[in-house]
Amino acid sequence: MGGHESAAGGPAGKSALSPRRNIHELPTPVLLLDGPAARRNIAAASALAAQSSVRLRPHFKTHKCVPLAREQIRGGNCTGMTAATVDEAEALVEGGIDDVLIANQIVGPAKIVRLVRLARRAKIRAAIDSMANAEPIAAEAKRAGATIGALLEIDIGHNRWGVAPDESAVAMARQISGLAGLRFDGLQAYHGSAGFLPGAEERDAYARTTTEKAMTTRRLLEANGLPCSIVSGAGTGTFRAILNPTGMTELQLGTYVVMDWVFQERIGPLFEIALTVLASVISVSGDRFVIDVGIKGLGNKLGPPRFPELPGCEVTQYAAEEHTVARAPGHGLSVGQQVRVIPSHAGGTANLYRQMIVHEDERVSEVWPISATGYDLEKGDPP
């Protein structure tokens, strides 16, 4: 997948880890990405978008890996990337990606300065849901001679943030449109919990219902002379409903490129498990065994990890910092043996590592850095 980069993001010759090394020679735990599987996931998403009017805007927060983001853009039918934070947007822009939506409210002088600085280098948009949020961004952008694209965040059922999808949204959009330094571009309409409803039909029906709230708001805006060129949202759990003609323009797929067992259970085998953690067995007692990775290496937001090579394996303890305990009758494992683990939450796993080892079969092909795990405070802020 693309050209080799070292863990520091440098050229191939400067990596301390030689390509083609066997993954089982690496110290564990280690974050693995199955390169061919990730490529197939990217191609599958691009093919789905090609059959509709919706463009992809993949979410960087899932993997925080700039080389992988570039692969997603190269996969086609992408309008840009989505980020959750300003430091994620910084990593993307520095990595050559010039169209980024920060699907979050940016608050605080230091982050607003960084946001505006990025807008002088790339096309930057941010979600906004109050004038207390909008006015400081507009003032700093005006001072710096920059323009930030604004997507008005509407609450379509997530009950976390956003204005009501009614005349309240029209009133705020009109206020935003009147601020120098901001450009009203449309709506951010996200409902993350909809993707976790267990039944596919129930999930898709609910996603269509919530999406209709966004479409009602769009119609209200346009009837009041406020063009709404973008309606962005949805995700891996609800993409099927959004690909049907709904009026959504951008699909913020996140987990699809790497997958985890929770999302694969929800949506089926269209996207493959590409992200795993390689761990070592450090203790064995009868049917019980212990591996050398716990919550500091496995995102457990959505439940325990799974062992794809051990059918019937039951995880009995997974909340320890550096250990996971499991039980599997007749597992045949011995101390020192290595096993692959699928996390329940890919997005809460990648950020726990400094690098991602891309492999084909059992051979290392590339080493990619994990970026944006915190603000680089040494950069400072301009006067």
C-alpha positions as CSV (number, residue, x, y, z in Angstrom):
1,M,0.0,0.0,0.0
2,G,1.8,3.1,-1.2
3,G,5.5,3.8,-0.5
4,H,7.2,2.6,2.7
5,E,7.4,5.1,5.6
6,S,9.2,4.7,8.9
7,A,7.6,5.0,12.3
8,A,8.8,8.6,12.2
9,G,7.2,9.1,8.8
10,G,10.5,9.2,7.0
11,P,11.8,7.5,3.9
12,A,12.2,3.7,3.7
13,G,15.9,3.6,4.2
14,K,15.6,5.2,7.7
15,S,13.3,2.7,9.2
16,A,14.8,0.5,11.9
17,L,12.4,-2.3,11.1
18,S,13.3,-4.0,7.8
19,P,10.4,-4.7,5.4
20,R,9.7,-8.3,4.8
21,R,10.6,-9.3,8.4
22,N,8.2,-11.9,9.9
23,I,5.6,-10.3,12.2
24,H,6.3,-13.0,14.7
25,E,9.8,-11.7,15.3
26,L,8.3,-8.5,16.7
27,P,8.0,-7.7,20.4
28,T,4.4,-7.9,21.5
29,P,1.9,-6.4,21.8
30,V,2.0,-4.9,18.3
31,L,-0.7,-3.3,16.2
32,L,-1.1,-5.0,12.8
33,L,-2.8,-3.9,9.6
34,D,-3.5,-6.5,7.0
35,G,-2.6,-4.5,3.9
36,P,-4.5,-6.5,1.3
37,A,-7.6,-6.6,3.5
38,A,-7.5,-2.8,4.0
39,R,-7.1,-2.2,0.3
40,R,-10.2,-4.4,-0.4
41,N,-12.2,-2.4,2.2
42,I,-11.2,0.9,0.5
43,A,-12.2,-0.5,-2.9
44,A,-15.5,-1.8,-1.6
45,A,-16.5,1.6,-0.1
46,S,-15.5,3.4,-3.2
47,A,-17.6,1.1,-5.3
48,L,-20.6,1.7,-3.1
49,A,-20.2,5.4,-3.4
50,A,-19.8,5.2,-7.1
51,Q,-23.3,3.8,-7.4
52,S,-24.8,6.8,-5.6
53,S,-24.7,10.5,-5.4
54,V,-23.0,10.4,-1.9
55,R,-19.3,11.0,-1.6
56,L,-17.1,9.5,1.1
57,R,-15.5,11.6,3.7
58,P,-13.7,9.0,5.8
59,H,-13.1,9.6,9.5
60,F,-9.5,9.9,10.5
61,K,-10.2,9.4,14.2
62,T,-10.6,5.6,13.7
63,H,-6.9,5.0,12.9
64,K,-5.1,8.3,13.1
65,C,-2.7,7.1,10.5
66,V,-1.9,9.6,7.7
67,P,-0.5,7.1,5.2
68,L,-3.7,5.1,5.5
69,A,-5.8,8.3,5.1
70,R,-3.9,8.9,1.8
71,E,-4.8,5.4,0.7
72,Q,-8.4,6.1,1.4
73,I,-8.3,9.3,-0.7
74,R,-6.5,7.5,-3.5
75,G,-9.2,4.9,-3.4
76,G,-11.6,7.3,-5.1
77,N,-15.0,8.8,-4.6
78,C,-13.7,10.8,-1.6
79,T,-14.4,14.5,-1.2
80,G,-11.9,14.8,1.7
81,M,-11.3,13.5,5.3
82,T,-13.2,14.0,8.5
83,A,-11.3,14.7,11.7
84,A,-12.5,14.9,15.3
85,T,-9.9,17.4,16.6
86,V,-7.7,20.2,15.4
87,D,-4.5,18.2,16.0
88,E,-6.0,15.4,13.8
89,A,-6.6,18.1,11.1
90,E,-3.1,19.4,11.5
91,A,-1.7,15.9,10.9
92,L,-3.8,15.5,7.8
93,V,-2.9,18.8,6.3
94,E,0.8,18.3,7.0
95,G,0.5,14.9,5.3
96,G,-0.8,16.5,2.1
97,I,-4.6,16.2,2.5
98,D,-6.1,19.5,1.6
99,D,-9.8,19.1,2.4
100,V,-10.7,18.4,6.0
101,L,-13.9,18.7,8.0
102,I,-13.5,18.8,11.8
103,A,-16.8,17.3,12.8
104,N,-16.7,18.9,16.3
105,Q,-17.1,22.2,18.0
106,I,-13.7,24.0,18.3
107,V,-13.6,26.0,21.5
108,G,-10.7,27.9,23.2
109,P,-8.3,30.5,21.9
110,A,-5.3,28.2,21.4
111,K,-7.3,25.7,19.3
112,I,-9.0,28.4,17.3
113,V,-5.7,30.0,16.4
114,R,-4.5,26.6,15.1
115,L,-7.7,26.1,13.2
116,V,-7.4,29.4,11.4
117,R,-3.8,28.7,10.7
118,L,-4.8,25.5,8.9
119,A,-7.4,27.4,6.9
120,R,-4.7,29.4,5.3
121,R,-3.1,26.2,4.0
122,A,-6.1,24.0,3.1
123,K,-9.9,23.9,2.8
124,I,-11.1,23.6,6.4
125,R,-14.6,23.2,7.7
126,A,-15.8,22.9,11.3
127,A,-19.0,21.9,13.0
128,I,-20.7,24.8,14.9
129,D,-23.8,24.6,17.1
130,S,-23.9,28.0,18.9
131,M,-23.0,31.6,18.4
132,A,-20.7,31.3,21.4
133,N,-18.8,28.7,19.3
134,A,-19.1,30.6,16.0
135,E,-18.2,34.2,17.0
136,P,-14.6,33.6,18.3
137,I,-13.8,31.5,15.3
138,A,-15.1,34.2,12.9
139,A,-13.2,36.9,14.7
140,E,-9.9,35.1,14.6
141,A,-10.4,34.1,10.9
142,K,-11.2,37.7,10.0
143,R,-8.1,38.9,11.9
144,A,-6.0,36.5,10.0
145,G,-7.6,37.0,6.6
146,A,-8.8,33.5,6.4
147,T,-12.2,31.8,5.9
148,I,-13.6,28.8,7.7
149,G,-16.4,26.7,6.2
150,A,-19.1,26.2,8.8
151,L,-21.4,23.2,9.0
152,L,-24.3,23.8,11.4
153,E,-24.5,20.8,13.8
154,I,-28.1,19.7,14.1
155,D,-29.4,17.2,16.7
156,I,-31.1,14.4,14.7
157,G,-31.5,12.1,17.7
158,H,-28.0,11.6,19.3
159,N,-28.9,14.1,22.1
160,R,-25.3,15.1,22.6
161,W,-24.9,18.4,20.8
162,G,-26.5,20.4,18.0
163,V,-29.4,22.7,17.5
164,A,-33.0,21.5,16.9
165,P,-33.7,20.6,13.2
166,D,-36.3,23.2,12.8
167,E,-36.6,27.0,12.6
168,S,-33.9,27.2,15.2
169,A,-31.4,26.0,12.7
170,V,-32.6,28.5,10.1
171,A,-32.1,31.3,12.6
172,M,-28.6,30.2,13.5
173,A,-27.6,29.6,9.9
174,R,-28.6,33.1,9.1
175,Q,-26.5,34.5,11.9
176,I,-23.5,32.4,10.8
177,S,-23.9,33.6,7.3
178,G,-23.6,37.2,8.5
179,L,-20.2,36.7,10.2
180,A,-17.1,37.7,8.3
181,G,-14.5,34.9,8.5
182,L,-17.1,32.2,8.3
183,R,-18.8,30.7,5.2
184,F,-22.1,28.7,5.8
185,D,-21.7,25.5,3.8
186,G,-24.4,23.3,5.1
187,L,-25.2,20.8,7.9
188,Q,-23.5,18.3,10.1
189,A,-26.0,15.6,10.9
190,Y,-24.6,12.7,12.9
191,H,-26.3,10.0,15.0
192,G,-23.7,7.6,16.2
193,S,-25.8,5.4,18.4
194,A,-28.0,4.5,15.5
195,G,-25.2,2.3,14.1
196,F,-25.4,0.0,17.1
197,L,-29.0,-1.1,16.9
198,P,-28.7,-4.9,16.5
199,G,-31.1,-5.6,13.7
200,A,-30.2,-4.5,10.1
201,E,-33.8,-3.6,9.2
202,E,-34.4,-1.7,12.4
203,R,-31.1,0.1,12.1
204,D,-31.7,1.2,8.5
205,A,-35.2,2.3,9.2
206,Y,-34.1,4.4,12.2
207,A,-31.2,5.9,10.2
208,R,-33.6,6.9,7.4
209,T,-36.0,8.5,10.0
210,T,-33.2,10.5,11.5
211,T,-31.8,11.5,8.1
212,E,-35.2,12.8,7.1
213,K,-34.8,15.4,10.0
214,A,-31.7,16.6,8.2
215,M,-33.5,16.8,4.9
216,T,-36.4,18.8,6.5
217,T,-33.9,21.2,7.8
218,R,-32.2,21.5,4.5
219,R,-35.5,22.3,2.8
220,L,-36.2,25.0,5.4
221,L,-32.9,26.6,4.9
222,E,-33.2,26.7,1.1
223,A,-36.8,28.0,1.4
224,N,-35.3,30.9,3.4
225,G,-32.7,31.7,0.9
226,L,-29.8,29.9,2.6
227,P,-28.1,27.5,0.2
228,C,-27.1,24.2,1.8
229,S,-24.6,22.5,-0.4
230,I,-23.4,19.9,2.1
231,V,-25.2,17.5,4.4
232,S,-22.6,15.3,6.0
233,G,-22.9,12.5,8.5
234,A,-23.8,8.8,9.1
235,G,-21.0,6.2,9.5
236,T,-20.1,2.5,9.1
237,G,-23.1,1.3,11.0
238,T,-25.7,3.2,8.9
239,F,-24.1,3.6,5.5
240,R,-26.6,1.3,3.7
241,A,-29.5,3.6,4.5
242,I,-27.6,6.7,3.5
243,L,-26.5,5.3,0.1
244,N,-30.2,5.1,-0.9
245,P,-31.5,8.4,-2.2
246,T,-31.8,10.5,0.9
247,G,-30.3,13.9,0.1
248,M,-27.2,13.3,2.2
249,T,-24.1,14.4,0.3
250,E,-21.2,13.1,2.4
251,L,-20.8,9.8,4.3
252,Q,-18.4,9.8,7.2
253,L,-17.4,6.1,7.2
254,G,-14.8,5.4,9.9
255,T,-14.3,1.9,11.0
256,Y,-14.9,0.3,7.6
257,V,-11.3,0.5,6.6
258,V,-9.9,-1.5,9.5
259,M,-13.1,-3.0,11.1
260,D,-13.6,-4.6,14.5
261,W,-15.7,-7.5,15.6
262,V,-18.6,-5.3,16.9
263,F,-19.1,-3.5,13.6
264,Q,-18.7,-6.7,11.6
265,E,-21.4,-8.4,13.6
266,R,-23.7,-5.4,12.9
267,I,-23.1,-5.0,9.1
268,G,-21.9,-8.4,7.9
269,P,-18.9,-9.4,5.9
270,L,-18.7,-6.6,3.3
271,F,-15.7,-5.1,5.0
272,E,-13.0,-7.4,6.4
273,I,-11.2,-7.4,9.7
274,A,-7.9,-5.7,8.8
275,L,-6.8,-4.5,12.2
276,T,-5.6,-6.9,14.9
277,V,-3.2,-6.9,17.8
278,L,-0.5,-9.6,18.0
279,A,0.1,-10.8,21.6
280,S,2.1,-13.4,23.3
281,V,1.0,-16.1,25.7
282,I,2.7,-15.5,29.1
283,S,1.0,-18.0,31.3
284,V,-1.0,-21.2,30.8
285,S,-3.0,-23.2,33.4
286,G,-5.2,-25.9,32.0
287,D,-7.9,-24.4,29.7
288,R,-6.9,-20.9,30.9
289,F,-4.2,-18.7,29.3
290,V,-3.0,-15.1,29.7
291,I,-1.7,-12.8,27.1
292,D,0.5,-9.7,27.4
293,V,-2.0,-7.0,26.4
294,G,-4.8,-5.4,28.4
295,I,-6.7,-2.2,28.2
296,K,-3.5,-0.2,27.5
297,G,-3.3,-2.0,24.1
298,L,-6.9,-3.0,23.4
299,G,-9.8,-0.6,23.1
300,N,-12.5,-2.2,25.3
301,K,-15.3,0.4,25.0
302,L,-17.6,-2.1,23.3
303,G,-16.7,-5.3,25.1
304,P,-13.9,-7.9,25.3
305,P,-11.6,-8.8,22.5
306,R,-11.9,-11.9,20.5
307,F,-9.5,-14.6,19.3
308,P,-10.2,-15.4,15.7
309,E,-8.0,-18.5,15.7
310,L,-9.6,-20.0,18.8
311,P,-13.3,-20.8,18.2
312,G,-15.3,-21.0,21.5
313,C,-12.7,-18.9,23.4
314,E,-14.2,-17.0,26.4
315,V,-12.5,-13.9,27.7
316,T,-12.8,-14.0,31.5
317,Q,-10.8,-10.9,32.4
318,Y,-10.0,-8.0,30.1
319,A,-9.9,-4.9,32.3
320,A,-6.3,-5.3,33.5
321,E,-3.8,-2.8,32.2
322,E,-1.4,-5.3,30.6
323,H,-3.1,-8.7,30.8
324,T,-6.1,-10.4,29.2
325,V,-7.2,-13.8,30.6
326,A,-9.1,-16.2,28.5
327,R,-10.4,-19.8,28.6
328,A,-10.6,-22.2,25.7
329,P,-11.0,-25.9,26.0
330,G,-8.1,-27.8,24.3
331,H,-6.5,-24.5,23.2
332,G,-3.1,-26.2,22.8
333,L,-1.2,-23.0,23.5
334,S,2.1,-22.8,25.3
335,V,4.0,-20.0,26.9
336,G,5.7,-17.9,24.3
337,Q,3.3,-18.7,21.5
338,Q,1.7,-15.7,19.7
339,V,-1.9,-15.1,19.0
340,R,-3.9,-12.5,17.1
341,V,-6.6,-10.6,18.9
342,I,-9.5,-8.6,17.4
343,P,-10.5,-5.6,19.5
344,S,-14.1,-4.7,20.1
345,H,-13.3,-1.1,19.2
346,A,-10.8,-0.3,16.5
347,G,-11.0,3.4,17.1
348,G,-10.1,3.0,20.8
349,T,-7.2,0.7,19.9
350,A,-5.1,2.4,17.2
351,N,-4.5,5.5,19.3
352,L,-2.8,3.3,22.0
353,Y,0.1,2.6,19.7
354,R,2.9,4.7,18.2
355,Q,3.0,2.8,14.9
356,M,1.0,0.4,12.7
357,I,2.7,-2.6,11.2
358,V,1.4,-3.2,7.7
359,H,1.8,-6.8,6.6
360,E,1.0,-9.2,3.8
361,D,0.5,-12.7,5.1
362,E,3.1,-12.8,7.9
363,R,5.6,-10.5,6.4
364,V,6.1,-6.8,7.3
365,S,5.5,-4.6,4.2
366,E,5.5,-1.1,5.8
367,V,5.7,0.7,9.1
368,W,3.3,3.6,9.5
369,P,3.2,6.2,12.2
370,I,0.1,6.8,14.4
371,S,-0.4,10.6,14.5
372,A,-2.5,13.1,16.4
373,T,-2.4,11.5,19.8
374,G,-2.1,14.9,21.5
375,Y,-1.2,18.5,20.6
376,D,2.4,19.3,19.9
377,L,2.7,22.1,22.4
378,E,6.3,22.9,21.3
379,K,4.9,24.4,18.1
380,G,3.5,27.3,20.1
381,D,1.0,29.8,18.9
382,P,1.7,32.8,16.7
383,P,1.7,36.2,18.3
